[in-house]
Amino acid sequence: MNIALTAAMLDALKKANHVPPDVQKEIAAVAASGGTYRLHLSDDEGMELAELLQWHVRTDPATGKPTPDSAAYAEIIRLIGEAQF
């Protein structure tokens, strides 16, 4: 699967903790493409990354929406889910 990331999403991925080496390799290989960044993941790597990022998402108790600090992670999870179908 190929995921189109913004610069903010790519920065968030680089700050994520406990990313497995196979996924870190793919993040390091991200290439710019027309104002976005393309992340290539296998289905297994996509599932692995989505599960890991779920630990990084925090929600605002008042709104139930991701906090500004974790919104990029929530968006990446959404994009992975869309790419799997």
N, C-alpha and C positions, 0 to 999 in steps of 0.2 A: 504494500500500500504506500501511497505517497501522500503526505500531509503538507499543506501549505501553511507555513507559520509566519507570523509577524516578527519583527525584531524583538518586541517585548516578550513574546512567547518563547523565542529562542533563548533570550537572557534568563527567563524563568527556568527553562530546562537545564541550563548550565548551572543553576544554583540549587537544583533539586538534590536531595540527599539519597544515598544508597542506590544509585542507578547501577544496574548490572553492567559488566564490561561490554557485553555484546551490544547493548543499547547505547552505552557511552560512545562506542565506536561509530555508530550511525549518527549520533548527535554531532560528533566531531567532524563528520563528513558532509554536513549540511551545506548545500550550495545555494547561493543567491540566484533568483530567477525572476526578473521583472518586478522588483520591489518586494517580493516575498522570498521566503526561504523554503526549500523543499527537503523534507525529512522522509527518507525511505526506510520503511520497516516491514519485516515479514509479519504475517498475522500473529505469530507467537510473540514477537517483540512488541507489537502493538498492544496486545493483551497485557503483557508484562508491564509495559510503561503505564498503561491506563490504571492498572491495579496499584502500582506504586504511587502515581500522582494522586489517587484518591486519599492517601494519607496526608497529602500536603494541602488539600482543600479545607478551608475553614469557612463557616457560614456566619453571617450576622444574625444573632438571635431575633432581632426585631423584624427582619425582612425575609429571612430564610435563604437569602442569596449569598453567593460567595463574596468574601471580603475582597477589597481592592488588591490586597497582597496575594490572594490565591485565585483570582478570577482567570488569570492566564492558564493555570493548571486545569481549571474546570472546562475552559474552552478547548484545550488540547484533548481532554478526555472525550468531549463531545465530537470533535473532529475524527478521532480514532474510531469512535462508535459508528459514525456515518460511513467511514471508509471501509468498515468491515462488512457492510451490507451492499 
